[in-house]
Amino acid sequence: MGEVVFNFIQSTGIYNVITDFGMYYKQIIMIGVGCLLLYLAINKGFEPLLLVPIAFGMILTNLPLSDIMSHPQTLLNIHPIDSKEAALQAQQGIWAVDIKNKFPGGLLHYLYQGDELGIFPPLIFMGVGAMTDFAPLIANPKSLLLGAAAQFGIFFTFIGAILLGFDAQAASSIGIIGGADGPTSIYLATKLKPELLGPIAVAAYSYMALVPIIQPPIMKALTSEEERNIVMDQLRPVSKKEKIIFPIMVTIIVSLILPSASTLIGMLMLGNLFKECGVTDRLSKTASNELMNIVTIFLGITVGATATGDAFLTLETFKIFALGVIAFSIGTASGVILAKIMNKFSKNPINPLIGSAGVSAVPMAARVSNKVGQQANPGNFLLMHAMGPNVAGVIGSAVAAGVLLSLFG
């Protein structure tokens, strides 16, 4: 009985941590990081719908001996060569093999196939499309340029990552953080550099949550009080026909020019077509609610499960976080600067603050533009104007991902 009890004690995570702390200290640190992210998500409201499952997945995968992310293993029993016939077959590469035992692998390993095979991020895009109103972009097509300008941070950071020693695939995966689009970051990382998925996903969603903190100082530094006071004309009404044609035409045009972007753009626009066509309300509600919530849970917990101690606690991770904030900041600044330039040539005044919404953190970035504008002029309402660049940024980040994928995939 004593031996049974001792064997049980030896099988516990506590015993293994105490007796071999050097092996497990990184996992203990990552459990602490997961708890910190849970605190920020729950107590501070930082992207809780994604940071809660990501943080909990991080904790689960780092629990000693949990094996929740373990790969399936099969033990093979190879028959010995005990005859001339067996020897001839062995020379031809034919061996007599029996499956001795099979370990099925951890739960999250199988759920992670949705990330690895590029299934979950496009489904998230479909849900985003079902919740997105492209009317501000349709009413003011010039805002598409602002969404494109904000993607400059992606390519600037790509060059910076190359200079820091990352290869092209890693640099592409890191640079896409500047688009402030979590699903796109995950999608590109799984295609180009899956071993960096954990740090990239955590960085992307962390900076998305910090939009209200990171963006205002950049916006105010690049604009004058007079520019922040600019009141923009009301947007024209957009017809139902335009809203239906828009997702169809964008899908066709973008996919013909850049086939590698067709998955993300196609799912985004399919979700939007569900919303706008008026005859698929049930599909629109499912895509934007039940399906979106289910996929968000699976995506978050499996992405968090890739953040093991050995993979996360490296110098590369700190470089990724540093490059991520640079990418995000440059994307914000690029949108504001282009809006200032466009304002010089536009008949109707453009408030440069809406350029910062070109990063695709929908709708948080648009709300930040509106808030900073109202601080300068309480009667200035920029939300709908900022939504144009904001939704354009979603399209822009998907296109940027397609460009990088076509070049380095």
JONORKA-V754779 format. One record per residue. N is the residue number from 1. SS is DSSP state (2 for helix, 1 for strand, 0 for the rest). PSI is psi in radians with two decimals (999 if undefined). NEAR is the number of other C-alpha atoms within 8 Angstrom. Layout:
[[N & SS & PSI & NEAR] [N & SS & PSI & NEAR]]
This chain:
[[1 & 0 & -0.69 & 4] [2 & 2 & -0.64 & 5] [3 & 2 & -0.65 & 6] [4 & 2 & -0.78 & 7] [5 & 2 & -0.74 & 8] [6 & 2 & -0.69 & 8] [7 & 2 & -0.67 & 8] [8 & 2 & -0.76 & 8] [9 & 2 & -0.71 & 8] [10 & 2 & -0.42 & 8] [11 & 0 & -0.12 & 8] [12 & 0 & 2.65 & 9] [13 & 2 & -0.62 & 9] [14 & 2 & -0.81 & 6] [15 & 2 & -0.78 & 10] [16 & 2 & -0.64 & 12] [17 & 2 & -0.74 & 12] [18 & 2 & -0.74 & 7] [19 & 2 & -0.37 & 6] [20 & 0 & 1.06 & 8] [21 & 2 & -0.58 & 9] [22 & 2 & -0.49 & 5] [23 & 2 & -0.52 & 7] [24 & 2 & 0.03 & 10] [25 & 2 & -0.60 & 9] [26 & 2 & -0.67 & 10] [27 & 2 & -0.65 & 13] [28 & 2 & -0.71 & 10] [29 & 2 & -0.75 & 9] [30 & 2 & -0.56 & 14] [31 & 2 & -0.70 & 12] [32 & 2 & -0.70 & 8] [33 & 2 & -0.74 & 9] [34 & 2 & -0.72 & 12] [35 & 2 & -0.65 & 11] [36 & 2 & -0.76 & 8] [37 & 2 & -0.65 & 11] [38 & 2 & -0.72 & 13] [39 & 2 & -0.80 & 9] [40 & 2 & -0.66 & 10] [41 & 2 & -0.76 & 13] [42 & 2 & -0.80 & 10] [43 & 2 & -0.56 & 7] [44 & 0 & -0.15 & 7] [45 & 0 & 0.44 & 8] [46 & 0 & 1.78 & 11] [47 & 0 & 0.97 & 11] [48 & 2 & -0.58 & 9] [49 & 2 & -0.41 & 7] [50 & 2 & -0.68 & 11] [51 & 2 & -0.53 & 14] [52 & 2 & -0.94 & 13] [53 & 2 & -0.61 & 12] [54 & 2 & -0.84 & 15] [55 & 2 & -0.70 & 15] [56 & 2 & -0.65 & 13] [57 & 2 & -0.63 & 14] [58 & 2 & -0.72 & 17] [59 & 2 & -0.80 & 14] [60 & 2 & -0.79 & 10] [61 & 2 & -0.38 & 15] [62 & 2 & -0.02 & 14] [63 & 0 & 2.17 & 11] [64 & 0 & 2.30 & 10] [65 & 0 & 0.18 & 6] [66 & 0 & -0.60 & 8] [67 & 0 & 0.46 & 9] [68 & 0 & -0.27 & 11] [69 & 0 & 0.22 & 11] [70 & 0 & 2.59 & 8] [71 & 0 & 2.62 & 8] [72 & 0 & 2.53 & 9] [73 & 1 & 2.46 & 8] [74 & 1 & 2.21 & 9] [75 & 1 & 2.22 & 8] [76 & 1 & 2.44 & 9] [77 & 1 & 1.87 & 8] [78 & 1 & 2.13 & 8] [79 & 0 & 2.44 & 8] [80 & 0 & 2.71 & 4] [81 & 0 & 1.75 & 8] [82 & 0 & 0.25 & 6] [83 & 0 & 2.83 & 6] [84 & 2 & -0.67 & 7] [85 & 2 & -0.74 & 6] [86 & 2 & -0.62 & 10] [87 & 2 & -0.73 & 10] [88 & 2 & -0.70 & 8] [89 & 2 & -0.67 & 10] [90 & 2 & -0.65 & 10] [91 & 2 & -0.46 & 7] [92 & 0 & 0.07 & 6] [93 & 0 & 0.30 & 6] [94 & 0 & 2.07 & 7] [95 & 0 & 2.55 & 9] [96 & 0 & 1.99 & 6] [97 & 1 & 2.38 & 8] [98 & 1 & 2.49 & 8] [99 & 1 & 1.98 & 9] [100 & 1 & -0.83 & 8] [101 & 1 & 2.76 & 7] [102 & 1 & 2.25 & 9] [103 & 1 & 2.10 & 7] [104 & 0 & -0.30 & 7] [105 & 0 & 2.92 & 13] [106 & 0 & 2.77 & 12] [107 & 2 & -0.84 & 8] [108 & 2 & -0.37 & 11] [109 & 2 & -0.72 & 13] [110 & 2 & -0.68 & 9] [111 & 2 & -0.56 & 10] [112 & 0 & -0.33 & 12] [113 & 2 & -0.48 & 8] [114 & 2 & -0.53 & 11] [115 & 2 & -0.86 & 16] [116 & 2 & -0.61 & 10] [117 & 0 & 0.05 & 7] [118 & 0 & 0.65 & 11] [119 & 0 & -0.85 & 9] [120 & 2 & -0.83 & 11] [121 & 2 & -0.76 & 14] [122 & 2 & -0.59 & 14] [123 & 2 & -0.63 & 11] [124 & 2 & -0.73 & 12] [125 & 2 & -0.66 & 14] [126 & 2 & -0.73 & 16] [127 & 2 & -0.70 & 15] [128 & 2 & -0.73 & 12] [129 & 2 & -0.67 & 15] [130 & 2 & -0.29 & 17] [131 & 2 & -0.04 & 10] [132 & 0 & 2.40 & 8] [133 & 0 & 1.96 & 7] [134 & 0 & 0.09 & 9] [135 & 2 & -0.77 & 9] [136 & 2 & -0.59 & 12] [137 & 2 & -0.72 & 15] [138 & 2 & -0.71 & 12] [139 & 2 & -0.50 & 10] [140 & 0 & 1.38 & 9] [141 & 0 & -0.39 & 9] [142 & 0 & -0.42 & 7] [143 & 2 & -0.29 & 11] [144 & 2 & -0.60 & 12] [145 & 2 & -0.63 & 9] [146 & 2 & -0.67 & 16] [147 & 2 & -0.64 & 22] [148 & 2 & -0.69 & 12] [149 & 2 & -0.63 & 12] [150 & 0 & -0.29 & 19] [151 & 0 & -0.07 & 17] [152 & 2 & -0.57 & 11] [153 & 2 & -0.54 & 18] [154 & 2 & -0.86 & 16] [155 & 2 & -0.55 & 9] [156 & 2 & -0.79 & 11] [157 & 2 & -0.55 & 16] [158 & 2 & -0.80 & 13] [159 & 2 & -0.74 & 9] [160 & 2 & -0.70 & 9] [161 & 2 & -0.66 & 15] [162 & 2 & -0.75 & 11] [163 & 2 & -0.45 & 7] [164 & 0 & 0.05 & 6] [165 & 0 & 0.01 & 6] [166 & 0 & 2.62 & 10] [167 & 0 & 3.05 & 8] [168 & 2 & -0.65 & 9] [169 & 2 & -0.78 & 11] [170 & 2 & -0.74 & 13] [171 & 2 & -0.69 & 14] [172 & 2 & -0.78 & 13] [173 & 2 & -0.61 & 14] [174 & 2 & -0.76 & 15] [175 & 2 & -0.59 & 17] [176 & 2 & -0.27 & 16] [177 & 2 & -0.55 & 17] [178 & 2 & -0.31 & 20] [179 & 2 & -0.14 & 16] [180 & 0 & 0.75 & 14] [181 & 0 & 1.75 & 17] [182 & 2 & -0.92 & 11] [183 & 2 & -0.66 & 10] [184 & 2 & -0.72 & 13] [185 & 2 & -0.77 & 15] [186 & 2 & -0.77 & 13] [187 & 2 & -0.82 & 12] [188 & 2 & -0.69 & 14] [189 & 2 & -0.72 & 14] [190 & 2 & -0.49 & 13] [191 & 2 & -0.64 & 11] [192 & 2 & -0.68 & 13] [193 & 0 & 1.24 & 12] [194 & 2 & -0.46 & 9] [195 & 2 & -0.27 & 6] [196 & 2 & 0.16 & 10] [197 & 2 & -0.79 & 14] [198 & 2 & -1.02 & 14] [199 & 2 & -0.69 & 12] [200 & 2 & -0.78 & 16] [201 & 2 & -0.77 & 12] [202 & 2 & -0.73 & 10] [203 & 2 & -0.80 & 12] [204 & 2 & -0.85 & 15] [205 & 2 & -0.51 & 14] [206 & 2 & -0.78 & 10] [207 & 2 & -0.53 & 12] [208 & 2 & -0.72 & 12] [209 & 2 & -0.46 & 9] [210 & 0 & 0.22 & 9] [211 & 2 & -0.84 & 12] [212 & 2 & -0.25 & 10] [213 & 2 & -0.73 & 7] [214 & 2 & -0.74 & 9] [215 & 2 & -0.81 & 12] [216 & 2 & -0.78 & 10] [217 & 2 & -0.64 & 8] [218 & 2 & -0.76 & 11] [219 & 2 & -0.78 & 13] [220 & 2 & -0.59 & 8] [221 & 2 & -0.51 & 7] [222 & 2 & -0.06 & 9] [223 & 0 & 2.66 & 10] [224 & 0 & 2.91 & 8] [225 & 2 & -0.68 & 7] [226 & 2 & -0.73 & 6] [227 & 2 & -0.68 & 9] [228 & 2 & -0.31 & 14] [229 & 0 & -0.12 & 11] [230 & 0 & 2.23 & 10] [231 & 0 & 2.18 & 10] [232 & 0 & 2.65 & 10] [233 & 0 & 2.67 & 6] [234 & 0 & 2.46 & 4] [235 & 0 & 2.60 & 8] [236 & 0 & 2.69 & 5] [237 & 0 & 2.54 & 5] [238 & 0 & 2.26 & 9] [239 & 0 & 2.80 & 6] [240 & 2 & -0.66 & 8] [241 & 2 & -0.74 & 6] [242 & 2 & -0.72 & 9] [243 & 2 & -0.54 & 14] [244 & 2 & -0.74 & 11] [245 & 2 & -0.62 & 8] [246 & 2 & -0.97 & 9] [247 & 2 & -0.57 & 12] [248 & 2 & -0.84 & 10] [249 & 2 & -0.70 & 8] [250 & 2 & -0.76 & 10] [251 & 2 & -0.83 & 12] [252 & 2 & -0.86 & 8] [253 & 2 & -0.86 & 8] [254 & 2 & -0.73 & 13] [255 & 2 & -0.58 & 12] [256 & 2 & -0.64 & 7] [257 & 2 & -0.71 & 6] [258 & 0 & 1.43 & 11] [259 & 2 & -0.54 & 9] [260 & 2 & -0.29 & 10] [261 & 2 & -0.02 & 14] [262 & 2 & -0.54 & 12] [263 & 2 & -0.94 & 8] [264 & 2 & -0.82 & 12] [265 & 2 & -0.74 & 16] [266 & 2 & -0.78 & 9] [267 & 2 & -0.67 & 13] [268 & 2 & -0.83 & 15] [269 & 2 & -0.51 & 14] [270 & 2 & -0.78 & 12] [271 & 2 & -0.70 & 17] [272 & 2 & -0.64 & 16] [273 & 2 & -0.67 & 13] [274 & 2 & -0.72 & 14] [275 & 2 & -0.71 & 13] [276 & 2 & -0.40 & 9] [277 & 0 & -0.39 & 10] [278 & 0 & -0.05 & 7] [279 & 0 & 0.11 & 5] [280 & 0 & 0.83 & 9] [281 & 2 & -0.69 & 9] [282 & 2 & -0.72 & 6] [283 & 2 & -0.70 & 8] [284 & 2 & -0.78 & 12] [285 & 2 & -0.70 & 10] [286 & 2 & -0.80 & 10] [287 & 2 & -0.67 & 13] [288 & 2 & -0.19 & 14] [289 & 0 & -1.49 & 9] [290 & 2 & -0.93 & 9] [291 & 2 & -0.75 & 10] [292 & 2 & -0.77 & 13] [293 & 2 & -0.74 & 9] [294 & 2 & -0.84 & 8] [295 & 2 & -0.63 & 11] [296 & 2 & -0.73 & 11] [297 & 2 & -0.89 & 10] [298 & 2 & -0.75 & 11] [299 & 2 & -0.83 & 13] [300 & 2 & -0.85 & 14] [301 & 2 & -0.59 & 15] [302 & 2 & -0.60 & 15] [303 & 2 & -0.76 & 15] [304 & 2 & -0.59 & 17] [305 & 2 & -0.26 & 17] [306 & 0 & -0.22 & 11] [307 & 0 & 1.15 & 14] [308 & 0 & 2.84 & 12] [309 & 2 & -0.78 & 11] [310 & 2 & -0.60 & 8] [311 & 2 & -0.52 & 11] [312 & 2 & -0.70 & 10] [313 & 0 & 1.24 & 8] [314 & 0 & 2.89 & 8] [315 & 2 & -0.60 & 6] [316 & 2 & -0.65 & 6] [317 & 2 & -0.77 & 10] [318 & 2 & -0.63 & 8] [319 & 2 & -0.70 & 8] [320 & 2 & -0.78 & 12] [321 & 2 & -0.69 & 11] [322 & 2 & -0.79 & 8] [323 & 2 & -0.59 & 13] [324 & 2 & -0.78 & 16] [325 & 2 & -0.56 & 10] [326 & 2 & -0.80 & 11] [327 & 2 & -0.78 & 16] [328 & 2 & -0.73 & 15] [329 & 2 & -0.73 & 13] [330 & 2 & -0.66 & 13] [331 & 2 & -0.76 & 19] [332 & 2 & -0.83 & 18] [333 & 2 & -0.68 & 13] [334 & 2 & -0.72 & 14] [335 & 2 & -0.74 & 17] [336 & 2 & -0.76 & 15] [337 & 2 & -0.74 & 11] [338 & 2 & -0.66 & 12] [339 & 2 & -0.67 & 15] [340 & 2 & -0.72 & 11] [341 & 2 & -0.79 & 8] [342 & 2 & -0.59 & 9] [343 & 2 & -0.46 & 12] [344 & 2 & -0.46 & 6] [345 & 2 & 0.01 & 6] [346 & 0 & 2.44 & 8] [347 & 0 & -0.71 & 4] [348 & 0 & 2.28 & 7] [349 & 0 & 2.48 & 10] [350 & 0 & 2.21 & 12] [351 & 0 & 2.06 & 14] [352 & 2 & -0.34 & 15] [353 & 2 & -0.49 & 15] [354 & 2 & -0.30 & 17] [355 & 2 & -0.51 & 18] [356 & 2 & -0.39 & 19] [357 & 2 & -0.02 & 20] [358 & 2 & -0.37 & 21] [359 & 0 & 2.54 & 20] [360 & 0 & 0.59 & 16] [361 & 0 & 1.47 & 13] [362 & 0 & 2.36 & 9] [363 & 0 & 0.28 & 8] [364 & 2 & -0.74 & 9] [365 & 2 & -0.65 & 16] [366 & 2 & -0.66 & 16] [367 & 2 & -0.66 & 10] [368 & 2 & -0.74 & 13] [369 & 2 & -0.78 & 15] [370 & 2 & -0.72 & 15] [371 & 2 & -0.79 & 8] [372 & 2 & -0.65 & 11] [373 & 2 & -0.68 & 15] [374 & 2 & -0.42 & 11] [375 & 2 & -0.58 & 7] [376 & 2 & -0.63 & 9] [377 & 0 & 1.77 & 9] [378 & 0 & -0.37 & 7] [379 & 0 & 0.13 & 5] [380 & 0 & 2.05 & 11] [381 & 0 & 1.86 & 9] [382 & 0 & 0.02 & 12] [383 & 2 & -0.91 & 10] [384 & 2 & -0.61 & 9] [385 & 2 & -0.66 & 11] [386 & 2 & -0.42 & 15] [387 & 2 & -0.47 & 13] [388 & 2 & -1.04 & 17] [389 & 2 & -0.56 & 19] [390 & 2 & -0.89 & 18] [391 & 2 & -0.49 & 16] [392 & 2 & -0.58 & 16] [393 & 2 & -0.58 & 19] [394 & 2 & -0.80 & 14] [395 & 2 & -0.76 & 10] [396 & 2 & -0.72 & 11] [397 & 2 & -0.64 & 14] [398 & 2 & -0.70 & 12] [399 & 2 & -0.75 & 12] [400 & 2 & -0.71 & 11] [401 & 2 & -0.69 & 12] [402 & 2 & -0.69 & 13] [403 & 2 & -0.85 & 11] [404 & 2 & -0.67 & 10] [405 & 2 & -0.69 & 12] [406 & 2 & -0.54 & 8] [407 & 2 & -0.67 & 6] [408 & 2 & 0.06 & 8] [409 & 0 & 999 & 8]]
